[in-house]
Amino acid sequence: MRSTLRLLANVKSPRYLEPFAPTGLTGLVTHPSPRPTLIYLYTTTLQKLKAFPESSVYRQSTEALTRHRLEIVEATKPPGFDAWLERVKKTVGAEPARFASLRRQDGSYAAFQKDDGSDNPRGEEWDGESIEATTEGPTRTAEQEARWEKAIDESTKPEDKETDFFPEAMKWENEPALEAQQVSDIEHKIAAGLIEEVIQVAESEMKLVDEMYKSQVWEELAEKPSPGQWTYFERNTSGSS
């Protein structure tokens, strides 16, 4: 039903969903870059879970679900992805120091994405201008925001004044957009509603990890459960009625 509602929403072309167009669900608009956003959220959640003991049931269950969904998202690559990745590698390889602070521990730059709502399915190239806050996509902490702003400032500063050469501001091209059918395929495989709803759940889970860690959920309960409290009805396999 929800996929049908999306089909009734405004589309950019037969191939692409239009960013910020209605999804058919009140208050929820089409996300402009769901793939890199989900990769950012899932990899961040997995990284945070490493601080939990391996014996933690919460860690085990959350890791399993998060890895499963991450594999689905990563396996779905938009048209032109390989060519885009080669261009990104060249951009970073030219001056890796400029992007060092934005490099994630898994080696990706998935969070480095500018949402512009332009007619270009590949998105607008970052021109060095400041990126305004938005309610879409992952929420950064104050520390992450400071690192982000610092990296942007440093990437737009001219080179050492001891030389007369001042290169132009570094450009960053957004990851190509997923086709409408690809978005639908991801939604079908994850089976948790529209991809925008999946993003909301991923955002909440990432925040929940912090709270669960603060609560030290792997430790024993202060009040022991009553005998049989966690025993549930089981299938009777003895054959007796």
URBEL-V708006 format. One record per backbone hydrogen bond with DSSP energy under -1.0 kcal/mol. CO is the residue of the C=O (numbers start at 0). NH is the residue of the N-H. If there is no record, write none. Layout:
BEGIN
[[CO	NH] [CO	NH]]
END
This chain:
BEGIN
[[0	4] [1	5] [2	6] [3	7] [5	8] [14	179] [15	11] [15	12] [17	20] [20	29] [24	27] [27	22] [29	19] [32	36] [33	37] [34	38] [35	39] [36	40] [37	41] [38	42] [39	43] [40	44] [41	45] [42	46] [43	47] [44	48] [47	50] [48	51] [52	55] [55	59] [56	60] [57	61] [58	62] [59	63] [60	64] [61	65] [62	66] [63	67] [64	68] [65	69] [66	70] [67	71] [68	72] [69	73] [70	74] [77	80] [79	83] [80	84] [81	85] [82	86] [83	87] [84	88] [85	89] [86	90] [87	91] [88	92] [89	93] [94	97] [103	106] [107	103] [108	111] [110	112] [119	122] [140	144] [141	145] [142	146] [143	147] [144	148] [145	149] [146	150] [147	151] [148	152] [149	153] [150	154] [151	155] [159	162] [171	125] [178	182] [179	183] [180	184] [181	185] [182	186] [183	187] [184	188] [185	189] [186	190] [193	197] [194	198] [195	199] [196	200] [197	201] [198	202] [199	203] [200	204] [201	205] [202	206] [203	207] [204	208] [206	210] [207	211] [208	212] [209	213] [210	214] [211	216] [212	215] [215	218] [225	228] [227	230]]
END
